[in-house]
Amino acid sequence: MEKIRILHTNDLHSHFETFPKIRRFLASQRAKADVDQVFTFDAGDFMDRSHPLSDASNGQANIKLMNQFNYDAVTIGNNEGISNPHQVVEHLFDHANFPVALANLCEEDDSMPKWCHRSLIFTTEKGTRVGVIGLTAPYPMTYGPNNWHVKMLFDAIPQALKELKGKYDILIGITHIGLKLDKWVAEHYPEFDIIVGGHSHTLLEHGLEVNDCLITQTGKWGRNVGEIILKLDDNHQIIAKSACVHPTKLMSEVSGDEAEISGYFEKGKELLAAEKIAKLPAEFENNKLKAIEVSLDAIADFAGTDLAMLSSGLFLTPFKSGVISRFDLQNALPHPMHVVRSTLKGRDLWRLVMEIEKNRHFLEHYNLVGMSFRGKIFGSVYYKGITVDLSQRKILVKGKELNPEAYYDIATLDHYILIPFFPTLAIVGENEFLFPKFLSWVIGDYLAKKYPL
């Protein structure tokens, strides 16, 4: 008989306020003598550039803290793979003391990145061979422009299984693909015994059995730590498995936690505030409309277009007058979004604007979650170069009536293509994703040119 404990996290998203508790909990669980072996895994989205320290350190602060968790393996989420420039990802794990399992991400020449393994094999003290395959959400629309080749699951999984054939007794997937796709994997690949999942922020308090595969997920933001107990017979085969979660809020606090947590924010703020961007005139003080207008100019300039659109909910704070730093911009616009140049025929631009106007009052107060958005409500859409006359259902482009047969370029965001409210962009737009700069970086570059220090 053999008993194995698996501890796991997912979608920490740089919520450092949970890290001291998680660090102590993982250490205490590994120290228990009630099992023969302990493994610790993370299923991705461990960093989020909306935290100043993650942004300032390009995720290296996250790696330093995660080294203290003593993970046996992790995989990456979209926040690591897409919300970082390619070169940042190439060096993200330079100082990690844990391996990265990832079977479906390649360099553009189809070689494996130097920092990851398609699969891993661990051998317990009692000789059980544990195979591990890592998978991340396959988003070719955004991985491609960031100079990665992301593979579909039905291409990547068979290749990884072929490499592992005959080399494992139990197989674990560490996945950042969401519960729906975790179920699909369990249904189509019965080789998997356990899936430690993430991405959909689902809380499975006792796991979910699909095709004799136990799927687990702990929700989001470090609110829970997952635990799986496996019992194996003398032939290294699973005879029992169970899952539970341990809420972080119930874990004990110690003196120094609060200072440690606030220290992460203050250090990130200090680093970002040291990078001065521009000196803005007095009219910017507490004027969100002015911030929106100059940001429309910025993304249009970046994309080389006359037209642009942005929503007010993106701006968590107005810009201030005087010297503005990278921290000020990150604080106002923490979203890991990219500018997109979208080409639309006139009749399709008309349809897009009508979609926006149809949804305007609904979206003004709509509580939006996900799709790289780090704010609270979507807000109102503002245009550059477009005027709408709803009474006559007319659109003017730069003061002239829209030509339904002409082609127009508009600067927009990947966010607007991903959300379901403006399908015209995704369906008929010829969309060029402009990597690697994020929205706040694009706006910062423009402010530096227009309002130099």
N, C-alpha and C positions, 0 to 999 in steps of 0.2 A: 504493500500500500504506500501511496505517496500523496501528500497534500500540498497544493500550490496556491499561494495568494497572489492575485494580480491587482495592483493599485493603479488607478488611471484618472487622468484629467483630460479636459478638452475645452476649447474656446475660452481660454483664460483672458484673451484680449487685453493684456497689460493691466488687468485689474489688480494692481500691486497691493491693494488694501487687504487682499486675502492671502498673500504670499507667506507672511510670517506663520500664520496658523497652518497653512498647508505644509510648509517645510517641517514644522514640528510633528504634525500628524503622520506624515510619510515616514519620518525617522522612527517614531514610536511603533508604527505598524510593522516596519521591517525588523525591529528589535524583538518582537514577540517570538516566543519559542513554540507556538502552537502549530506551525506549518514547517514543511521541509524546505521550501523555496519561496522567494518573493520576487516578483517582477513588477516594474513600474513603467508605465507608458503614457505618452501624451498624444492626442489625436489632432493636433494642429490648431491654427489661429491663436497661438500663444502670445503673439505680439500684435499691437495695434498702435499705429502712429498717431492716434489721437491723444496718447499720453506723451507729455513733453519729453520725458526721458527716453522713451522708445524712439521718438522722432529724432532727438538730438544725437543719440548714439547709434542710429541705424540698426536698432534691435540688439546691439551688443550688450546693453544692460540686461535685457531679457535673458540672453544666453548665460550671463554671469549668475543671475539669480536661479535659473533653471539647473545650472550645474550643482547647486546646493540641494536640489530635489533628488539627485542621483537616479535619473531616469535610465532605464536599460535601453530604450529606443523611443523615438518620436517620429511623427510624419509632419508634413507641412500642410497648412491651410492656404486658402486664397489670400489671406492677409499677409502671409509671408511671401508667397509666390507671385502675386499680382500687385500688391500694394507696396512693393519695393522695386526700385530699378534693378535690372538684370545683374549688374555688377555688385550691388548690395547683397543679393541672394547668394551670389558666388562665394562671398566671404562671410556670410552670416554665421556659419558654423565653424569658422577657423579655430575658435577657442572652446568649442563644446566638448564636454567629457562624455558624451553619449552619441551613438550612431543615429543616422536618419534613414528610415526605411521608406522608399518611394519608388514604386514600380512604373508609374505612368507619366513621368516628366523627363524629357531629354533635352540636350542641347540641340541647336538647329541642325547639326549634322547627325543627329540620332545617337550620339554617344551619351553615356550616362554622366551626369554632373559629378565632379570629383568628390562632392560632399555627401553623396547619398548611395544607398545600396538598394537594388531591386528587391532583394529579400535578405533575411538574416536567419541564422540558426543559433539557438542557445541550447546548451546541454545542462540539465540539472545535476545536482550531486548524486542523485539516484539513477542517472543515465537516461532520463526522458529527453528526447530531442524536440525542441519547441521551434517550429518554423514561424516566421513573421513576414508578412507582406504589407507594405504601406501603399496607400492610394490617396490621391487628392482630387478635389472637384475638377472635372475636365472641362475647362472653359477656353476653347480655342480662340474665341473672339477676342479675348483679352490677353491670354498667354502668348499668342502669336506675335502681336505687335511689341511685346516685351522680349522678343528674341528667344522664346522657348518653344519646344514642340511638346504639347501635352497630348497624351494618347487616350483614346476612349477605353473604357473599362474592358470591353469585350476583346480588345486587342492586347491590353497590358496583362490582364490576369492570366490567360492561358500561357503566356511566355514565362511569367514568374512561376506558375505551377509546374511547368516543364522543368525549370531549373531546380526546383525543390523535390521533384518526384523521388520517392524512396529515401529521402534524407530526414524526414521528420516523423514524429509520432502524433503530435497534435499541431494544428495550424491556427494561427491567430492573424486576423486582419486588423491593422491600425489604419482607420479610414477617416478622411475628412470629406465625405461625399453626401452626408445627410441620410436620414432614416429611410426615406423612400428607396434610395439606391442601395443602402445596406441590405434592405429586404430583398432587392433584386439579386444582389451578389449571393446572399444565402440561398435563394431559390435556385440559382443557376449554377452555383459552384459548391456542391455538397462537401467538398474537401475542407471547408472552413468549419472549425469547431467553435470559435469565439470571434466576434467582431467588436473591437473597441472603437466606437464611432464618435463623430462630431459633425459640425457644420450647420445642422438644422436646429441646434440649441434645444434638443428634445431632452426632457428629463424622464428617464426610464428607471424608476426607483428599484425595481427588481429585475431589470432586463426584459428582453422579449425573445421568445423562442420562435424561430422560423426555420423549418426544415432541419430540425435538430441542431441548429446553430444558435448560440446565445448572443444576442445583440445588446450592447450596453451603450449608454450615453448619460452624461451627468448634468445636462442643461447648459449653463453658460456662466462666464465671468468668475469661475472659481467658487461658486455658491455651494458646490458639492464636490466631494472626492469619491470616486467609484471604487468598489471592491468586488472582486470575483473570487470565489473559492472553487477550486477544482480538486476532485478526488480521483486518483488513478489506481488501477490494479497493478499487479506485478508485471504485466505485459505492457505497461505504459499507456493503457487505454483509459479514457475518461469513463468513470462509472457514475459520477454525480457532479453537477455544477450549479452554482447559485450566484446571485448578484444582489448587491444592495448599494446604497449611497450614504455618505456621512455628511450632513449639512455643516458647512463651515461656520455658520452662525452659532452652532452649539459647541464648537471647539473653544478651548480656553484661551483667553488673552493673557499676556504678561506685560509687565511694565517695559516700556521701550518700543512696543509695537507701533503706537501712534507716531512716535518720533521717527521711527524707521520709514513708515509709510509716507508721512509728509515730506521726509527727506528726499524720497525719490522724485516727488513733484517739484520741490524747490530746486533740486540739482538740475533737472531738465529745464525748468524755467530759466535758471541762471545761464545755462549753456546757450539756449535759444535767444535769450534777451541780449546776449553779448554780440549777436550778429545784427547789426543795424542795417536797415533796408532803404529807407527813404525819409524825407521830411515833408509831411503833408500840411497844406494850408489850413487856416482856421475853420473853413466851411465843412471840414470832415468831422469835426468834433460832435459825437453822438448823432451823426446823420447817416442812418442806414441807407437811405436812398442814394446818397452820394457814393457810398461804398459800392452799391450795386451798379451804379452807372459806370464808375471807373473800372469795375471788374468786367462788365460787358465789353468795354473798350479793350481791356487786356486780353480776353480770350479771343476776340475778333482779330486783334493784332497778331496773336500767337498763331492762329489758324489761317491767317491771310484771307479773311472774309470781311464783307461789309455788314453781315447780319450776325446776330448772336441772341441767345436766350439764357436766362438764369432765374432761379426761384429764390424768393426772399428768405425762406426757411434755412437756406445754406448758411446764412450770415448769423452766427450765434451772438455776435456782438458787432456794433458799428466799428469803423476804424476811428482812431483818435487823431487829433491834430498834433503837429510836432513830429518828433522822431519816432518812427515805427520800426519795431524789431521783428525778427522772425517769430519770436514768441507771440507777439501781438497778432500776427497773421495766422499762426497755428491755432491760437485761442479762438479767433473769429471763424476760421475755416479749417476745422480739423479733419475734414473728409478726405479719404484716400481715393479721390476721383481724378480722372484724366479728361482732357479736352478732346472732343471729337469734331472733325470737319465732316459735315453731312451735306451731300449734294442731292437736291430734290428738284424734280420737275415742278413748274409753277403750280399745276393743279394739285400736286402732292403737298407742296408747301402750304397751299390754301387749306387742304384737309388737316395738316398738322396744327395750324393755328386754330382751326375750328374745334379740334379735339381739345386743345388747351383751354379755349374759351368755354367750351361745354363743361369742362371739369373745374373751371376756375373757382367757383364758390365752394365746391366740395373740398378741393385741395387746400384752400386757404387755411383751414384749421385741421387738416387731416394728419393724424399721428402716424408718421411713417417710420418703419423699422426695417433695417437691413439695406441691401443694395448699396453698400459703402456709405450710407448716410449716418452721420453722428449727431444730428440735431433732434428736434422734437416734432415740429410740424413741417409739412412741405412748403406752405406759404403761397404767395402770389408770383406768377411768372411775369418777368419784365423782358422787353425786347430791345434790341438795338437795330435800327434801320427798318422796322416793321410798324405800321400803324393799322389799327383794326377799326372798321366801321361796321359794327354788328347789325345796325338797323337796315343796312343794305347788303350785309354779308360780303363786304368788300375788304380787300387788303391792299394797302399801299406799300410798296417797297422803295425806300429812299424817296418818298414823295410821289412816286408814279404807280399807277394801277398795275397790279401783278399781271404778268403775261403767263397764261396757263401752259404755253408750249416752251417757254424759256427755262433754262436751268439756273438754280440759285444755290450758292454755298452758304451754310449757316454754321457758326460755331456753337456747339452744344457740349453736353457732358455724357460720358458713358452711363452715368446714373439715369438719364432720361431714356436711354435705349433699353435699360434693364427693367425699369418699372413698367407696369402694364397699362398706364393711362394714355400713352401716346404711341399706339402701335404703328402709325405711319413711319416713324423713324426707323424702327426695327425691320419693318416689312419691305419698304421700297427705298429707304435711304441708302445711298452709297456712302458708307461710313468708314472714315479713316481715323483710327485711334492714334492719338499723338502721344506716344511715350517718349521718355520716361518721366517727364515733369508732372507733378501733381498740381491741382487747381491753385493752391496757395502759393506754390513756387512760381507758377505762370504769372499770377497777379503781382507777386513780389518783384519779379523781374521788370514788369511794366511800370510799377510805381517807382522803382529805382531809376528808370530812364526818364520818366515824366517829372518826378519830384526828387531830384538827386540831393544827397546829403550836403 
